[in-house]
């Protein structure tokens, strides 16, 4: 039985296929085993974010197949995809995607609340994670009162609040200084090693790549190298 948590076969994503087509991904074959820590590198426009969005069920491929956590995403309804994202996946977006009217703590609690976790457990989990990313003293501030780097750390805390089976991170070190980046990556490594959270990150940052145990390089929508540390 395969231990792959992600499997993509002949995966393509073409934007504007009937006008001026832009091939974002071109017949990609890719698999990740449960427990891996993988980085996707490549120049802007190489397909990194597109691949993350497809694996996370945020976009649909033009052709090909994606199986995540044993489920064929192409066979799932939008509601079923949302359920998979809620219970099995964690996301760290470049744009943070924090809820502006909620505090940092409430943002971290948000996914747990959707899962029906009780208020006391939600708060304790959120505060523990904010402590781990160095923001416990800013827990009651709203996103607009935080710097970009601080918002990124809140987004990371929210993404890992449920200990997801698969964590997808798009440029997780964006807007972080070197010390905050190292702290974040040590947290990722700990989650990967101790809790066996599978991590797939798209990044330009060689420091992030250095923490990954497998490194993929994309160019023009294709994987051109696949190396293990």
C-alpha positions as CSV (number, residue, x, y, z in Angstrom):
1,X,0.0,0.0,0.0
2,X,1.4,3.4,-1.0
3,X,2.3,5.8,1.8
4,X,1.9,8.8,-0.5
5,X,-0.2,11.6,1.0
6,X,0.0,13.6,-2.3
7,X,0.0,12.1,-5.8
8,X,-0.3,14.2,-9.0
9,X,-0.4,12.5,-12.4
10,X,-0.1,14.4,-15.7
11,X,-1.2,17.6,-13.9
12,X,-1.7,20.7,-16.1
13,X,-3.2,24.1,-15.4
14,X,-3.8,26.4,-18.3
15,X,-5.2,29.9,-17.8
16,X,-7.2,31.5,-20.6
17,X,-7.2,28.4,-22.7
18,X,-9.6,29.9,-25.3
19,X,-7.8,33.2,-25.7
20,X,-4.1,33.7,-24.9
21,X,-3.3,30.5,-23.0
22,X,-0.8,30.7,-20.2
23,X,0.5,27.3,-19.2
24,X,1.2,27.4,-15.4
25,X,1.7,23.7,-15.0
26,X,2.6,21.3,-17.8
27,X,2.0,17.5,-17.3
28,X,3.5,17.4,-13.8
29,X,4.0,14.0,-12.1
30,X,4.7,14.3,-8.4
31,X,4.2,12.3,-5.2
32,X,5.0,13.0,-1.6
33,X,5.1,10.5,1.2
34,X,3.5,11.1,4.5
35,X,6.0,12.7,6.9
36,X,8.1,14.4,4.2
37,X,9.3,18.0,4.4
38,X,9.6,19.2,0.7
39,X,10.4,22.6,-0.7
40,X,9.4,23.9,-4.2
41,X,11.8,26.4,-5.7
42,X,11.9,28.2,-9.0
43,X,11.6,31.7,-10.5
44,X,8.4,33.7,-10.4
45,X,5.9,32.2,-12.8
46,X,7.4,28.7,-12.6
47,X,4.2,27.2,-11.2
48,X,5.0,26.9,-7.5
49,X,1.9,28.7,-6.1
50,X,-0.3,27.1,-8.8
51,X,0.8,23.6,-7.7
52,X,0.1,24.4,-4.0
53,X,-3.3,25.8,-4.8
54,X,-4.2,22.7,-6.8
55,X,-3.0,20.3,-4.1
56,X,-4.9,22.3,-1.5
57,X,-8.1,22.1,-3.5
58,X,-8.3,25.9,-4.0
59,X,-8.2,25.5,-7.7
60,X,-9.1,22.8,-10.3
61,X,-6.6,21.5,-12.8
62,X,-7.2,21.8,-16.6
63,X,-6.3,18.1,-16.9
64,X,-4.7,15.4,-14.8
65,X,-5.3,13.8,-11.4
66,X,-4.6,14.8,-7.8
67,X,-5.0,12.5,-4.9
68,X,-4.6,14.0,-1.4
69,X,-4.8,12.0,1.8
70,X,-6.4,9.1,-0.2
71,X,-9.0,11.3,-1.9
72,X,-9.3,12.0,-5.6
73,X,-9.8,15.8,-5.6
74,X,-11.5,15.7,-9.0
75,X,-14.2,13.5,-7.6
76,X,-15.0,15.8,-4.7
77,X,-17.7,18.5,-4.6
78,X,-16.9,22.0,-3.4
79,X,-18.4,21.1,0.0
80,X,-16.3,18.0,0.3
81,X,-13.1,19.9,-0.7
82,X,-13.9,22.5,2.0
83,X,-14.3,19.7,4.6
84,X,-10.9,18.2,3.5
85,X,-9.3,21.6,3.9
86,X,-10.9,22.1,7.3
87,X,-9.9,18.9,8.9
88,X,-6.8,17.7,7.1
89,X,-4.9,20.6,5.6
90,X,-3.2,23.7,6.9
91,X,-2.4,26.8,4.8
92,X,0.1,29.7,5.1
93,X,-0.6,32.2,2.3
94,X,1.6,35.0,1.1
95,X,-1.3,37.5,1.7
96,X,-1.8,36.1,5.3
97,X,-5.7,35.9,4.8
98,X,-6.3,36.9,8.4
99,X,-9.8,38.1,9.5
100,X,-9.3,41.9,10.1
101,X,-12.0,42.2,12.8
102,X,-10.6,39.4,14.9
103,X,-7.6,39.6,17.3
104,X,-4.5,37.5,16.7
105,X,-5.7,35.0,19.2
106,X,-9.2,34.8,17.7
107,X,-7.6,34.3,14.2
108,X,-5.6,31.4,15.5
109,X,-8.8,30.0,17.2
110,X,-10.9,30.4,14.0
111,X,-10.3,27.0,12.4
112,X,-10.7,25.3,15.8
113,X,-14.0,27.0,16.2
114,X,-15.2,25.8,12.8
115,X,-14.2,22.3,13.9
116,X,-16.4,22.6,17.0
117,X,-13.5,22.7,19.6
118,X,-14.7,24.1,23.0
119,X,-13.7,27.7,23.9
120,X,-11.3,26.9,26.7
121,X,-9.3,24.4,24.6
122,X,-9.3,26.9,21.6
123,X,-7.9,29.7,23.8
124,X,-5.3,27.5,25.4
125,X,-4.1,26.2,22.0
126,X,-4.0,29.6,20.5
127,X,-2.0,31.1,23.3
128,X,0.5,28.2,23.3
129,X,1.0,28.7,19.6
130,X,1.3,32.5,19.8
131,X,3.9,31.9,22.5
132,X,5.8,29.6,20.2
133,X,5.9,32.2,17.4
134,X,6.8,35.0,19.8
135,X,3.5,36.9,19.8
136,X,1.8,36.0,23.1
137,X,2.1,39.6,24.2
138,X,0.2,40.8,21.1
139,X,-2.5,38.2,21.3
140,X,-5.4,40.8,21.5
141,X,-4.2,43.0,18.7
142,X,-6.0,42.9,15.4
143,X,-4.1,42.3,12.1
144,X,-4.1,46.1,11.3
145,X,-2.2,46.7,14.5
146,X,0.5,44.2,13.6
147,X,3.5,44.4,11.2
148,X,3.6,42.3,8.1
149,X,6.0,39.9,9.7
150,X,3.8,39.6,12.8
151,X,0.8,38.9,10.7
152,X,2.7,36.1,8.9
153,X,3.5,34.5,12.2
154,X,-0.2,34.6,13.3
155,X,-1.0,33.0,9.9
156,X,1.5,30.2,10.7
157,X,0.1,29.7,14.2
158,X,-3.4,29.4,12.7
159,X,-2.3,27.0,10.0
160,X,-0.8,24.6,12.5
161,X,-3.5,25.0,15.2
162,X,-5.2,21.7,14.2
163,X,-1.9,19.7,13.7
164,X,-2.9,19.1,10.0
165,X,-1.9,16.0,8.1
166,X,-0.5,18.3,5.4
167,X,0.8,21.8,5.8
168,X,1.0,24.0,2.6
169,X,3.1,27.1,2.9
170,X,3.5,29.7,0.2
171,X,6.6,31.8,0.8
172,X,6.4,31.4,4.6
173,X,9.4,33.5,5.4
174,X,8.1,36.5,3.4
175,X,8.4,39.7,5.6
176,X,10.3,37.9,8.4
177,X,13.7,38.9,9.5
178,X,16.5,36.3,9.8
179,X,15.8,35.5,13.5
180,X,12.1,35.1,13.0
181,X,12.7,32.9,9.9
182,X,15.0,30.6,11.9
183,X,12.4,30.4,14.7
184,X,9.6,29.6,12.3
185,X,11.7,27.0,10.5
186,X,12.7,25.3,13.7
187,X,8.9,25.1,14.6
188,X,8.2,23.6,11.1
189,X,11.0,21.0,11.7
190,X,9.7,20.2,15.1
191,X,6.2,19.7,13.7
192,X,7.6,17.5,10.9
193,X,9.8,15.4,13.2
194,X,7.7,15.1,16.4
195,X,4.1,15.3,15.1
196,X,4.9,13.9,11.6
197,X,3.1,16.8,9.9
198,X,3.9,16.6,6.2
199,X,5.1,20.0,4.9
200,X,5.2,21.3,1.3
201,X,6.5,24.9,0.9
202,X,7.0,27.1,-2.1
203,X,9.9,29.5,-1.5
204,X,12.6,31.6,-3.0
205,X,14.4,31.6,0.3
206,X,17.5,29.3,0.4
207,X,17.2,29.2,4.2
208,X,13.8,27.7,4.0
209,X,15.1,25.2,1.3
210,X,17.9,24.2,3.6
211,X,15.5,22.9,6.2
212,X,13.6,20.8,3.7
213,X,14.7,17.2,3.4
214,X,13.7,17.1,-0.3
215,X,14.0,19.9,-2.8
216,X,12.2,20.3,-6.0
217,X,13.0,22.8,-8.7
218,X,10.3,24.1,-11.1
219,X,10.8,25.9,-14.4
220,X,8.1,26.8,-17.0
221,X,5.5,24.6,-15.2
222,X,7.6,21.5,-15.0
223,X,9.7,19.8,-12.3
224,X,13.3,19.9,-13.5
225,X,15.1,18.5,-10.5
226,X,14.2,16.5,-7.4
227,X,16.9,16.1,-4.8
228,X,17.0,14.7,-1.3
229,X,19.1,16.1,1.5
